[in-house]
């Protein structure tokens, strides 16, 4: 994974899409690669995490990570994904 990669994360049935803006190796002294992601149209996820924090009496952004371990997000071939989704759209 590298800066500029398109990625997604599946969270509780919600597919999040974003762009990797920074990568850190061994960020938490654990040997893993970590990525900072600029998420797109992410309001549903952000609102759910803020609601969870409120329900658990935590700070507003307590459950919103700044960096994601690279096995928690998946790199995607954006052009191929778009072509495949357009083919699906034509079938519907």
FIBA-707167 format. One record per residue: residue in three letters; y, z, x of N, C-alpha, C in turn; residue number from 1. Coordinates in nm, 3 decimals. Layout:
+--------+---------+---------+---------+---------+---------+---------+---------+---------+---------+-----+
! residu !    n.py !    n.pz !    n.px !   ca.py !   ca.pz !   ca.px !    c.py !    c.pz !    c.px ! num !
+--------+---------+---------+---------+---------+---------+---------+---------+---------+---------+-----+
!    ala !       Y !       Z !       X !       Y !       Z !       X !       Y !       Z !       X ! NUM !
...
+--------+---------+---------+---------+---------+---------+---------+---------+---------+---------+-----+
# end
This chain:
+--------+---------+---------+---------+---------+---------+---------+---------+---------+---------+-----+
! residu !    n.py !    n.pz !    n.px !   ca.py !   ca.pz !   ca.px !    c.py !    c.pz !    c.px ! num !
+--------+---------+---------+---------+---------+---------+---------+---------+---------+---------+-----+
!    unk !  -0.117 !   0.000 !   0.085 !   0.000 !   0.000 !   0.000 !   0.123 !   0.000 !   0.089 !   1 !
!    unk !   0.224 !  -0.077 !   0.046 !   0.345 !  -0.086 !   0.127 !   0.468 !  -0.096 !   0.036 !   2 !
!    unk !   0.583 !  -0.076 !   0.095 !   0.709 !  -0.088 !   0.022 !   0.719 !  -0.228 !  -0.039 !   3 !
!    unk !   0.761 !  -0.233 !  -0.164 !   0.776 !  -0.359 !  -0.234 !   0.657 !  -0.395 !  -0.323 !   4 !
!    unk !   0.544 !  -0.327 !  -0.308 !   0.427 !  -0.355 !  -0.390 !   0.453 !  -0.319 !  -0.536 !   5 !
!    unk !   0.399 !  -0.402 !  -0.626 !   0.399 !  -0.370 !  -0.768 !   0.277 !  -0.283 !  -0.794 !   6 !
!    unk !   0.295 !  -0.175 !  -0.871 !   0.187 !  -0.081 !  -0.897 !   0.186 !  -0.042 !  -1.044 !   7 !
!    unk !   0.074 !   0.018 !  -1.085 !   0.069 !   0.079 !  -1.216 !  -0.006 !   0.210 !  -1.207 !   8 !
!    unk !   0.016 !   0.293 !  -1.306 !  -0.057 !   0.419 !  -1.319 !  -0.093 !   0.433 !  -1.466 !   9 !
!    unk !  -0.217 !   0.468 !  -1.492 !  -0.260 !   0.494 !  -1.628 !  -0.252 !   0.644 !  -1.651 !  10 !
!    unk !  -0.164 !   0.685 !  -1.742 !  -0.147 !   0.827 !  -1.771 !  -0.166 !   0.848 !  -1.920 !  11 !
!    unk !  -0.273 !   0.915 !  -1.955 !  -0.297 !   0.953 !  -2.095 !  -0.279 !   0.835 !  -2.191 !  12 !
!    unk !  -0.336 !   0.721 !  -2.154 !  -0.329 !   0.603 !  -2.239 !  -0.203 !   0.520 !  -2.223 !  13 !
!    unk !  -0.110 !   0.566 !  -2.144 !   0.015 !   0.492 !  -2.120 !   0.008 !   0.426 !  -1.983 !  14 !
!    unk !   0.029 !   0.297 !  -1.980 !   0.031 !   0.224 !  -1.854 !   0.175 !   0.219 !  -1.803 !  15 !
!    unk !   0.196 !   0.279 !  -1.686 !   0.328 !   0.282 !  -1.624 !   0.333 !   0.173 !  -1.516 !  16 !
!    unk !   0.443 !   0.101 !  -1.508 !   0.460 !  -0.002 !  -1.407 !   0.579 !   0.031 !  -1.318 !  17 !
!    unk !   0.567 !  -0.001 !  -1.191 !   0.679 !   0.025 !  -1.101 !   0.666 !  -0.050 !  -0.970 !  18 !
!    unk !   0.764 !  -0.025 !  -0.885 !   0.772 !  -0.087 !  -0.753 !   0.777 !   0.024 !  -0.649 !  19 !
!    unk !   0.693 !   0.012 !  -0.546 !   0.693 !   0.110 !  -0.437 !   0.822 !   0.093 !  -0.357 !  20 !
!    unk !   0.897 !   0.202 !  -0.343 !   1.023 !   0.196 !  -0.270 !   1.017 !   0.269 !  -0.136 !  21 !
!    unk !   0.911 !   0.349 !  -0.117 !   0.896 !   0.422 !   0.009 !   0.751 !   0.465 !   0.022 !  22 !
!    unk !   0.700 !   0.463 !   0.145 !   0.564 !   0.508 !   0.172 !   0.569 !   0.608 !   0.286 !  23 !
!    unk !   0.495 !   0.719 !   0.269 !   0.487 !   0.822 !   0.374 !   0.341 !   0.851 !   0.403 !  24 !
!    unk !   0.307 !   0.856 !   0.530 !   0.171 !   0.890 !   0.569 !   0.165 !   1.038 !   0.601 !  25 !
!    unk !   0.059 !   1.103 !   0.554 !   0.037 !   1.244 !   0.580 !   0.155 !   1.331 !   0.534 !  26 !
!    unk !   0.216 !   1.293 !   0.425 !   0.336 !   1.357 !   0.371 !   0.317 !   1.507 !   0.348 !  27 !
!    unk !   0.200 !   1.544 !   0.301 !   0.174 !   1.685 !   0.273 !   0.069 !   1.742 !   0.368 !  28 !
!    unk !   0.065 !   1.684 !   0.489 !  -0.032 !   1.725 !   0.592 !  -0.175 !   1.724 !   0.539 !  29 !
!    unk !  -0.207 !   1.621 !   0.460 !  -0.339 !   1.612 !   0.399 !  -0.413 !   1.484 !   0.436 !  30 !
!    unk !  -0.351 !   1.400 !   0.521 !  -0.415 !   1.276 !   0.563 !  -0.401 !   1.161 !   0.465 !  31 !
!    unk !  -0.337 !   1.183 !   0.351 !  -0.322 !   1.079 !   0.250 !  -0.193 !   1.000 !   0.269 !  32 !
!    unk !  -0.193 !   0.880 !   0.214 !  -0.074 !   0.797 !   0.206 !  -0.007 !   0.828 !   0.072 !  33 !
!    unk !   0.123 !   0.850 !   0.073 !   0.199 !   0.883 !  -0.047 !   0.306 !   0.777 !  -0.071 !  34 !
!    unk !   0.335 !   0.748 !  -0.197 !   0.434 !   0.645 !  -0.230 !   0.537 !   0.699 !  -0.329 !  35 !
!    unk !   0.660 !   0.663 !  -0.306 !   0.768 !   0.689 !  -0.401 !   0.782 !   0.560 !  -0.483 !  36 !
!    unk !   0.785 !   0.574 !  -0.616 !   0.782 !   0.457 !  -0.703 !   0.905 !   0.456 !  -0.793 !  37 !
!    unk !   0.966 !   0.338 !  -0.805 !   1.074 !   0.316 !  -0.902 !   1.006 !   0.263 !  -1.028 !  38 !
!    unk !   0.987 !   0.351 !  -1.127 !   0.917 !   0.314 !  -1.250 !   1.009 !   0.238 !  -1.343 !  39 !
!    unk !   0.952 !   0.144 !  -1.418 !   1.027 !   0.058 !  -1.509 !   0.995 !   0.097 !  -1.654 !  40 !
!    unk !   1.097 !   0.104 !  -1.739 !   1.079 !   0.136 !  -1.882 !   0.986 !   0.256 !  -1.899 !  41 !
!    unk !   1.020 !   0.366 !  -1.836 !   0.931 !   0.480 !  -1.825 !   0.969 !   0.597 !  -1.917 !  42 !
!    unk !   1.049 !   0.569 !  -2.018 !   1.102 !   0.676 !  -2.102 !   0.991 !   0.755 !  -2.172 !  43 !
!    unk !   0.887 !   0.688 !  -2.219 !   0.778 !   0.757 !  -2.290 !   0.713 !   0.862 !  -2.200 !  44 !
!    unk !   0.685 !   0.825 !  -2.075 !   0.624 !   0.919 !  -1.981 !   0.720 !   1.034 !  -1.948 !  45 !
!    unk !   0.843 !   1.001 !  -1.916 !   0.943 !   1.102 !  -1.879 !   0.963 !   1.201 !  -1.994 !  46 !
!    unk !   0.977 !   1.150 !  -2.114 !   0.997 !   1.238 !  -2.230 !   0.876 !   1.329 !  -2.252 !  47 !
!    unk !   0.756 !   1.276 !  -2.232 !   0.636 !   1.359 !  -2.252 !   0.627 !   1.469 !  -2.147 !  48 !
!    unk !   0.668 !   1.438 !  -2.024 !   0.664 !   1.539 !  -1.918 !   0.771 !   1.646 !  -1.937 !  49 !
!    unk !   0.886 !   1.606 !  -1.986 !   0.992 !   1.703 !  -2.015 !   0.952 !   1.794 !  -2.131 !  50 !
!    unk !   0.886 !   1.736 !  -2.233 !   0.839 !   1.816 !  -2.345 !   0.734 !   1.916 !  -2.298 !  51 !
!    unk !   0.641 !   1.870 !  -2.212 !   0.538 !   1.960 !  -2.159 !   0.602 !   2.074 !  -2.081 !  52 !
!    unk !   0.702 !   2.043 !  -2.000 !   0.771 !   2.147 !  -1.922 !   0.838 !   2.248 !  -2.016 !  53 !
!    unk !   0.900 !   2.198 !  -2.119 !   0.967 !   2.288 !  -2.215 !   0.865 !   2.380 !  -2.281 !  54 !
!    unk !   0.751 !   2.324 !  -2.322 !   0.647 !   2.403 !  -2.389 !   0.587 !   2.509 !  -2.296 !  55 !
!    unk !   0.589 !   2.482 !  -2.167 !   0.530 !   2.574 !  -2.070 !   0.635 !   2.658 !  -1.996 !  56 !
!    unk !   0.759 !   2.649 !  -2.047 !   0.869 !   2.728 !  -1.991 !   0.892 !   2.700 !  -1.842 !  57 !
!    unk !   0.893 !   2.572 !  -1.808 !   0.918 !   2.527 !  -1.671 !   1.049 !   2.449 !  -1.667 !  58 !
!    unk !   1.096 !   2.421 !  -1.545 !   1.216 !   2.338 !  -1.530 !   1.191 !   2.200 !  -1.588 !  59 !
!    unk !   1.298 !   2.135 !  -1.632 !   1.294 !   2.007 !  -1.702 !   1.205 !   1.903 !  -1.632 !  60 !
!    unk !   1.220 !   1.884 !  -1.502 !   1.147 !   1.781 !  -1.428 !   1.028 !   1.835 !  -1.350 !  61 !
!    unk !   0.979 !   1.950 !  -1.388 !   0.871 !   2.018 !  -1.316 !   0.747 !   1.929 !  -1.299 !  62 !
!    unk !   0.711 !   1.852 !  -1.401 !   0.590 !   1.770 !  -1.398 !   0.615 !   1.624 !  -1.359 !  63 !
!    unk !   0.737 !   1.591 !  -1.319 !   0.769 !   1.454 !  -1.280 !   0.769 !   1.448 !  -1.127 !  64 !
!    unk !   0.668 !   1.383 !  -1.073 !   0.651 !   1.376 !  -0.927 !   0.751 !   1.281 !  -0.863 !  65 !
!    unk !   0.791 !   1.314 !  -0.742 !   0.875 !   1.223 !  -0.665 !   0.788 !   1.127 !  -0.585 !  66 !
!    unk !   0.673 !   1.176 !  -0.535 !   0.579 !   1.094 !  -0.459 !   0.442 !   1.103 !  -0.524 !  67 !
!    unk !   0.369 !   0.991 !  -0.517 !   0.236 !   0.982 !  -0.576 !   0.135 !   0.949 !  -0.466 !  68 !
!    unk !   0.024 !   1.022 !  -0.467 !  -0.082 !   0.993 !  -0.373 !  -0.134 !   0.853 !  -0.404 !  69 !
!    unk !  -0.159 !   0.775 !  -0.302 !  -0.189 !   0.633 !  -0.321 !  -0.321 !   0.606 !  -0.393 !  70 !
!    unk !  -0.405 !   0.707 !  -0.411 !  -0.525 !   0.685 !  -0.492 !  -0.498 !   0.714 !  -0.640 !  71 !
!    unk !  -0.376 !   0.757 !  -0.672 !  -0.336 !   0.787 !  -0.809 !  -0.259 !   0.671 !  -0.873 !  72 !
!    unk !  -0.224 !   0.571 !  -0.794 !  -0.157 !   0.451 !  -0.843 !  -0.234 !   0.331 !  -0.791 !  73 !
!    unk !  -0.228 !   0.221 !  -0.864 !  -0.301 !   0.102 !  -0.826 !  -0.204 !  -0.014 !  -0.802 !  74 !
!    unk !  -0.227 !  -0.083 !  -0.690 !  -0.149 !  -0.203 !  -0.659 !  -0.197 !  -0.315 !  -0.750 !  75 !
!    unk !  -0.103 !  -0.396 !  -0.799 !  -0.140 !  -0.509 !  -0.884 !  -0.081 !  -0.638 !  -0.827 !  76 !
!    unk !  -0.151 !  -0.748 !  -0.854 !  -0.100 !  -0.881 !  -0.825 !  -0.018 !  -0.919 !  -0.947 !  77 !
!    unk !   0.111 !  -0.905 !  -0.937 !   0.200 !  -0.922 !  -1.052 !   0.190 !  -1.061 !  -1.113 !  78 !
!    unk !   0.192 !  -1.164 !  -1.030 !   0.185 !  -1.301 !  -1.083 !   0.054 !  -1.326 !  -1.157 !  79 !
!    unk !  -0.056 !  -1.282 !  -1.100 !  -0.187 !  -1.300 !  -1.165 !  -0.192 !  -1.222 !  -1.295 !  80 !
!    unk !  -0.140 !  -1.100 !  -1.295 !  -0.140 !  -1.019 !  -1.418 !  -0.059 !  -1.086 !  -1.528 !  81 !
!    unk !   0.055 !  -1.141 !  -1.493 !   0.140 !  -1.209 !  -1.592 !   0.068 !  -1.332 !  -1.647 !  82 !
!    unk !   0.006 !  -1.412 !  -1.560 !  -0.068 !  -1.530 !  -1.605 !  -0.180 !  -1.490 !  -1.702 !  83 !
!    unk !  -0.252 !  -1.386 !  -1.668 !  -0.363 !  -1.340 !  -1.752 !  -0.312 !  -1.291 !  -1.887 !  84 !
!    unk !  -0.204 !  -1.215 !  -1.888 !  -0.148 !  -1.166 !  -2.014 !  -0.094 !  -1.280 !  -2.100 !  85 !
!    unk !  -0.037 !  -1.382 !  -2.037 !   0.011 !  -1.499 !  -2.114 !  -0.106 !  -1.576 !  -2.176 !  86 !
!    unk !  -0.218 !  -1.584 !  -2.104 !  -0.337 !  -1.647 !  -2.161 !  -0.386 !  -1.568 !  -2.282 !  87 !
!    unk !  -0.386 !  -1.436 !  -2.270 !  -0.426 !  -1.351 !  -2.381 !  -0.333 !  -1.370 !  -2.500 !  88 !
!    unk !  -0.204 !  -1.378 !  -2.472 !  -0.105 !  -1.397 !  -2.579 !  -0.132 !  -1.528 !  -2.654 !  89 !
!    unk !  -0.169 !  -1.633 !  -2.581 !  -0.198 !  -1.762 !  -2.644 !  -0.320 !  -1.755 !  -2.735 !  90 !
!    unk !  -0.411 !  -1.661 !  -2.710 !  -0.530 !  -1.647 !  -2.792 !  -0.504 !  -1.570 !  -2.920 !  91 !
!    unk !  -0.396 !  -1.495 !  -2.922 !  -0.367 !  -1.409 !  -3.038 !  -0.283 !  -1.483 !  -3.142 !  92 !
+--------+---------+---------+---------+---------+---------+---------+---------+---------+---------+-----+
# end
